């Protein structure tokens, strides 16, 4: 049987120094890894915050877009009411279009939109069509100017702009 050679004190001391150096390097490596892990966590946190900011921005944009769309609808209704008043006073679509600087087709669309809202305000769901109501063929010629007046009073902040006693929302 072979016997192991005994280690000398020098070999044992060298081994201890190597072990201490390995532990030192491992400690430095762990410290560096912890620093890198902290930096990576900071980076990931900034990415999450960036996503939160973008999400909040998208929500604000959607809210502003909805408000703008609602305002555009309100303004279009006001324009339709004005066209309805002009038609109610006997002006033709061509003359109105020329005066307003828009196409005849748009004047007709606005006239029909106003007529539909007048029918809804008068409690009718359709029937005669916007043209007949705006021209007065359906017996509602007095309603169109009052609806248009209500819309215009609301936009100008005039007395009676709250719509009390009026035909309802336009």
N, C-alpha and C positions, 0 to 999 in steps of 0.2 A: 504494500500500500504506500502511495506516495504522500508525503507530508507537504503541507503548504508552507512556503517560506514565510517566516515572520516578517511583519512590516517593521520598518525601522521608525524611529521617532521622526526622522526627516520626512519620510513618506506620509506619515500621519499628519504632520504639520502642513505639508503641501496639500493634502486632501482637504483639510479644514479650511485653508485659504481659498481653494477652488470652490468649495461649498459656500463660503461666505460671499465670494464674488458672484456666484450664480444667484444666491439669494438677493444680493444687491441689484443685479441686473433684472431679476424678476420683479423686484419692488419698483424699479424705474419703469419697466415695461407696463406693470399694472397701473402706475400713476399716469403714464402716457395714455393708456387705454381708457382710463376713467376720464381724463381731459377730453379725449376724442369723443367719448360717449356723451359727455356734457355738451360739446359743440354740436354734435349731431342732433341732440335733443333740442337745442336752441334753434337749429336750422328747421327741424320739423315743426316746431312751435310757430316760427315765422311763416311757414307755408300754410299752416292751419289758420293763422290770423289773416293772411292774405286771402284765403278762400272765404273767410267770414266777411271781410271787407267787400269782396266782389259780390257775395251773396246779398249783403245789405244794399249795395249799389243797385243791383238788379231789381230788388224789391222797390227801391225808391224810383227807379226808372219806370217800372210797371205802374206804380201809383201815379206818377206824373203823366204817363201816357194815358191812363184811364181818365184822369181829370181833364186832360187836353181833348180827348175824344168826346167826353161829355159836354165840354164847352163848345166844341165844333158842332155837335148835334144841336145844342141850344141856339147857336148863332145861325145855323142853317134853317131852323124853324122860324127864327125871326125874319130871315130873308124870305122864306116861303110866305109868311104872313103879309109882308110888304107887297109881294107879287100878288097875293090874293086880293089885297085892297085895290091894287091897280086894276086887276081884272074886274073886280066888283064895280069899279067906276067906269067900266066900258072900254078899257084899253085892250087892244089885241096883243097877242103873244109877240108878233113881229115888232110892233112899236115899243113894247116893254123891253124886249131884248135889245133893241137899238138904244134905248135910253139908258139901260143898265150896263151895256157893253158885254153882254153874254149871249150865248146862242139861244135860238128859239126853243130848241129841245130842252135846254136847262130851264127856261121859263116855264115850259109845259110841265116838266117834272116838279118844279117847285109849286106850281099851281095845284097839281094833283095831290102833292103831299099835304098842302094846306087844306084842301078839300077833305081829305081823309081825316085829318085831325078835327075839322069842324064837325064832320059826321059823328066821330067818336064823342066829341064834347056835347053834341045834341042828343046822344043816346042811340044813334043809328050805327050799325056795324059795317056798312058797305053800301050795297044797293045801287044808287044812282051814279056813283063814281064821283071823283073830285071835281071834274069839269062842271057837272050840273050844279053842284052845291055852290061852287065859287061864282058861277054866273048867275045864280039865283033861281035856276030852273026847279030846284027842289023846295023852294019856299024858305030858304034859310039865308037869304041875302043879308039880313041884318046881323047874323051871327058872325060872318067873316070879318067885318070891320071891328066888331067888339073883341073878337079873339086877337086880331092883329094889334088893336089898341092895347089890350092887356099885355101882350108880349112886349110891345115897345115901351109901355109904362114901366114894366119890370126892369128892362135894360137901362132905362134912363133914371130910375129911382124916383119917379113921379109919385104924387099922392095917389093912393089907391093901388100901389104897386104890389101890395100883399095879396091881391087877387080875391079879396073877400067879396062874395056875392057874384063873382065872375063865373065863366063857364067851366072853370077847373084848369088843371095844368095843360099847357099847350105843348 
